Amino acid sequence: MFYGEFDYKLDEKGRLPIPPKFRNVFKDGIILTSIAESCITAYTVAEWKNISESLITDPLPTQKNRRLNRAIFASAFNTIIDAQGRVAIPAPLREYAQIAEDAVIVGANSYLEIWNKAMWEQEMATSRQEAWHAIESRQNNGK
């Protein structure tokens, strides 16, 4: 389980430290992609395989599923954490997330999110406001 919020700076080569307490979990690699919002999502190889398997459809997938697969897998990069605990963030993902220097790594249960610091602050303010609505909705639906 990933949790917490960690502020870092990208170095001149676009590398970002992964929080020390999570590095061992990524020993087999780290999958970076741009799935939602304006952040980079980081998965363990095992979790990425789970996602992949959950999206397997019939031999002739619908247009909706083909588009979903393109959106998820075309922007994905398989990389490793170097000996100093850093991951090289590919340029297309840095551009997508608008990360030039200051970044925030956020634990999000089964994955990490990497945000532009200013955009994260806006997202967090919105998330805090909407969290109680989501909790109340789940309780009202018996979940």
N, C-alpha and C positions, 0 to 999 in steps of 0.2 A: 504494500500500500504506500502510495506517495502522498505526502502532505507537507505543508509549510510553504514559505515564500523566501526566495533567496535573490539578493541583488548582486549582479556581476557586470563586468565590462568585457566587451569583445576585444580581443587583441587586434593588432594590425593585419593579421592573416585571417580574421573572421572566426577565430576559435573562442569558445566559451567554456569556462569551467563547469563541470557537473558537480552538484553538491556532494561532498565526500561520502555522506551516509548512503548515497544512492549508486555510487560508482560500481560496486561489486555486482549489483543487479544487472548491469549492462555489460558484463564481462564477455558475453557472446555477441555483442553488437548493439547498436541503437538505430532504430528506424525513425527518421525525421520526415514529417509531412505537413501539408497545409490543408487541414480538413475543414475547419470552421473558424468563424470570427476572423480576426487578423493576427493569429498567433501561430507558432510552430508547435506541432504536437510530437512528443517523443515517446516511443514505445519500446519495450523490450522485444527481442526477437520472438519469444514465446507468445506474448500478447498480440503481436502483429500476425502471427500464424493463426491465432484464435479469430481475429478480425477477418482475415482472408477466408478461413473456413466458413465463417458465418455468412459471408457474401457469395458463396458458391451457389449458383442457380442452375436451372435447367440448361441443357446444352445450347438452347437458343434463348438467351436472356432477353427480357423486355428492354425497350429503349431506356426506360427509367433506370433499370439496373445497370445497363451498359454505361450510362452517363455517371452513375454513382461510382462504379468501378474506375472509370477514367479519372474522375475527380480525386479519388482517394489514392490510386496507385500510380498515376502519371507524375504526381508531385512528390513521390516518396523517394527517399535516399537512404541507403543502408550504409552505415559508417561505424567507426569504432571510437572508443575513448583512448586518447594517447596516454603515454606514461605519466604525464603531469595532470591527468584527470580532465583534459579538455576534449571537446568535440568540435570539429570543423563544421561550421554551419554553411551549407552551400549558398552561393550568391542568390539564386532564385528564391530561396526561402527567406533569406535576410531581406530581400526587396519586398516580398509579399507581406512580411510582418513589420516592415519599416524599422528594422533594427540596424542601427549604424554603430552605436557604442554602448549605451546603457540598456541592459536587459534584466528581466526578472524571470526566474524559473519558479514555476508554481506547481506544487503537487496537486494532482486532480484524481486521486484514488488509484486507478490502474494505469495511469500515464502521467507524464509531465507536460506542462505547457511552457513555452518560451515566448515572452511578450516584450514589446517595446515598453520601456518603463512608464512613459506618460499614458500610453494607451491602456496599460494594465491598471493604472490608478483610476481611469474612467470606468473600465470594465468592472473593477471591484466595487466601486460606488453603486453601479447599477445592480450588480449581483447581490449586494447586501440588501438593497431595497426589495428586490424580487424574491429573495430566498424565503421570506416568511409567507409570501403568497403561494409559493410552491409547496411548502410544508403544510399549510392549511388545506390546500387542494388535495394533497395526498391523504390527509387525515379524513377529509370529507368523502373521499372515494373509497375509504376502508383499507387503504394501503399503509 
